[in-house]
Amino acid sequence: MSWVSDYKYTWLQTVAMHVIKNGFRLPNHIAFVMDGNRRYANSQQIRKIEGHSKGFDKLADCLRWCLDIGIREVTTFAFSIENFKRSKEEVNGLLDLAREKFSKLLQEGPKLREHGVRIRVIGNIALLPEDLQNLIAQTMLETETNNKLFLNVAFSYTSRDEITHSVEQVLRHGDGLQQGDISERLLEECLYSRHSPPPDLLFRTSGETRISDFLMWQLNSTVLYFTKILWPEITIWNFLAGIFTYQRDSQHMVSFKKHERLKRAISSRSSNFYTDRVQRFLHRLDVYKRNMLLKWSTAQ
């Protein structure tokens, strides 16, 4: 199964997509918590890993819908650091599935370039097996010039780890910074999601109404949408219902978002965020992260 499916729309679905696409406003960035794969497997009396595989196939449909409706960025919670606590059989199965899918992605370079899909894996990649680090790094480097749809795959990720990692980056690479340079904005720029805007819409399946340690720093102005459908069973109608909910609720958040942008700008100016010291630090951080990708991509 490709990372971007060749989904065939019915006439009614095409009309519905057109109506929603031309509605009040679309989210630029959607985050998906793809919950319910194991429950789906149990309901279908298949192995858990087959449920996860079905979940990936559904992600490929969702990416097609996002591309066609005009959404610029998608972040999906694929593998939590907490998942390492599951049974050895399930963890190994999930890591093998990741190997299969990232290997497949490397074979789909021309198709991803055609669609302009850039893959960015956010999370603690150092916790993963070396061969998987290699595949992930190659994937990110292979797609780094694509710019139509950004797919952030949260793999080996939790928000608590992300925030801890942000502080570690300041301590490790912050030579030359002064006390007044340390601010909320600086820590935000050290997150795994540094180059992504906050999600406009968080879409979670399976009936759970929890955030589950996912993008907790980034969700202060995000519309939350929960549905009882299990992730492998999600349809285009569930997807469009989530988009419609955002269009309805975002009208009430316009003034709040304006206030947040103003507060962010004032905070950045007052905290010396734009000083040469801070900008040099962020440049060093970007260089370090890319060098790590190059190192992982060439490791045998």
N, C-alpha and C positions, 0 to 999 in steps of 0.2 A: 504493500500500500504506500502510495506517494505521500510526502509531507503536505502537499496541496492537492486535494482530490479534484477529479473532473466531475463535480456534482452536476446532475442534470435537473434543472428546474421545471416544474409544471407551469402551465400558464398562470394559474392562480398564485403560485409562489412568486413568479416574476412580477405580477401586478403588486403583490404585497411588498416585495422588496422595493419597488419603485416608489410606492406611497411612503414607506418609512424613510427611504433615502432622501426624499424631498420634504420631510417633515421639519419640525422646529429646529433641531440641531442634532448632529450625530456625535457620539463620543469619539474623541481622537484615540483614546487608549482604553482597552478593555482588559481586565484581569480575570482569568478563569480559575476557579478551584474545582478541579475535575474529580469530584467526589462520587463514590458509589460503584467503582469498578469491582470491588470484592463482593459487595452485595448483589450486583448483577450476576457475577459468576455463580454465586450460591443459588440465585433464583433460576439460573439456566442449567444448574448441575454440571458446570464445567470447572476446570482448574482455575485458581485465582489468576495465574499469569495470563490465561486466555482472556479473562475479564479486563486485565490491564491492556492487553493487545487490542481488544475491541475499543477500549477507551482512546488509544492512540488513533485508530481509524476515524473515530468521531472528531478528534482534534483536527484531522486533515479536512473534514467537511467544514468545521468551524472556520478554519483559515480561508477556505474558499469563500464562505459567506462574508467574512470580514473584508477580503480583497474586493469582492464585487459590490459591497455596499459603501466602501470608501473609508474604512477604518485604517488608521496609519500604524497602530502599535497594539500588540497583544502580549500579555504576560500570562504564563500558565504555570501552575504549581504542579510539577511533575514528580518530585521526589524530595521529601522532607528529611532532614538529618534524623528526625525521630523515627523514620522508617527503618533505620539501621537496627532498631530494637525488635523488629519483627523476626519471624522464624528465618533461619539460615536459608531454607529452601526458597522462601518468598523473596528475600533480599537478593539472593543470587539470580533468581528468575528476573527480577526487575533490572538488575545490572546487565544481564544478558540481553534483555529486551532493548535497553538503551544502546548497547553495542550494535545490535542489529539495526536500529533506527538511525543512529548517527552514521553508520557505514552506508546505509541506503541513501542518506542525505548527500554524502560525498559523491555518490554516483549520479546525483540529480543536479549537479552544478548548473548545467545549461537551463534546465527548467526553472530553477530558483532565480537565476539571473533574468530569465524572461519575465517572471512575475515580480522581480525586484525584492525578494524576501531575504532579509538579513537575520541571521541567527545569533543571538547573544545568550550565553549560558550564565545565569547569575546564581551564585552560591559558592560554597567552600569546596572548590574543585580539588584542592589538595587532599581531601578526605577520600577521594575515589581511587580505584585501582589505576595503575600507571597506563595501561592500555586504553582505558576509557578517557583518562586525561588527554591522551594523544588524539583520540578521535574528536573529542570536544574542541580542542585547540585547533585542529585542522579545519573543523566545520566553521568556527568563528572567523578564522583567517580567510577561508575560501569565499565567504559571503560578505566580507566586511565592506565591500564597495556597493552593495545593493542598498537601495534607499526608498523603496515603495511601501514595504510592510516590514516592520521590525518585530521579530518574534523573540521574546525573552523567555527562556526556559529556566524556571527556578528548579535547580537540581542540586541536591545536597545543600538544602537551604532551610533556614528559619530566620525570622526577623531578629530574634535575640542574637543569633550568631552574626547577622549582618551588622547590627549596631556595635557589637563587640569588635568586629573586624574593622569598622570605621575608626574606632578609638585607637586600635593597634596601628593603623596606617599613619595616624598623626604622630604616634610615639616613634614609629620606625623611620618615617621619611620626613619628619617635621623639623629637621635641623634648620635653624635660622628663623623659625617662627617665634613670635613673642606671645606673651600671655594674652594680650589684647586681640590677637588674631584668632584665638580659639572661640568658636561660636557655634550656634545651632546650624547656621548655613554651611560652615566649614565641614562639620560632621556629616551633613547631608550630602555634600559633594564627595565624601569618601565612601558612601554606600555602594553596594554592588550595582545599584540602579542609577549611578551618577549621571549617565547620559540619557535618561528617560524622564519624561514628565510624569507626574503622579497619575494613576489611573482615574479616568472619569467614571467608570462603571466597574464594580466587582460583581461577578456572576458566579454563584455557587449552586451546585446541584445536590441532590439526594435528601433534601429536607433539613439538613443541618444549618443552623443559623449562627455559626461561629466563624471567627477569622482564622483560627488555627495557626497563629504565629506566622502569618503571611502578610508581608508588606505593611506591617503595623505603623511604621514611621510615615508611610506615604499616603495613608487613606483618610486624612482628616477632612477632605472635601469630596470624597468619593460617594456616588450613589451605590447603595448595596441592594442586590437583587438575589433573592433566594427562591429556588424552585424545588419541588419534591421529586422531580424526575431524576433517575439515576443517569450518570454521565453517558454511558454507552447508548442510552436510549434517547438522548436529546435530539430534537428535531429542529428544523428551521423555524417552526412556529414558536418553540420555546425561546430560541435565539431572538426572534423579532419581538417577542413579548418583553424580553429584557431591554432591548433597545428602546421600545416604546416607553417602558417605565422610566428609563433615563431621560427621554425627551420630556416626559410629563414632570418629573421631579426636579430636573436641572433648572427649570424656569425659576424655582424658588431659591436657587443657590447662586444666581448670577451676582447679586450684591455681596454675598459672603465671599465668593472667589475673588471679586475685585478688592475687597478688604484684605484678603490673605495675600494677594500680589503686592498691594501697597505696603503691608506690614513686612513682607519679605524684602522689598526694595529698601525700606528704611533700616531694617536690621542689617542688611548687607553693607550699607553705607556706614552705619554707626559702629560696626564690628571690624572695620578695616578689611573687609572681604576683598576689595579690589586693589589692595596694595601689591606691589611687585613681589613682596615676600610670599604672599598667599598664592599668587599666580604661578610663581616658580615652583612652589610645593606641589600644586595640582599638576603642573606639567611633568614633574618628576614622577608623580604617582601614575600618570597615564603611560609614561615610558616604561616604568617598572611592570605594569600590568601587561603591556604588549610584549615585553621581553619574556615574561613568564609564559605567555601563549606560544611564543616562538620556541622556548625551551621544551615545553610539553609536546609541541607538534613534531619535534625532531627526535624525541626520546624513543628508544626501541624497547 
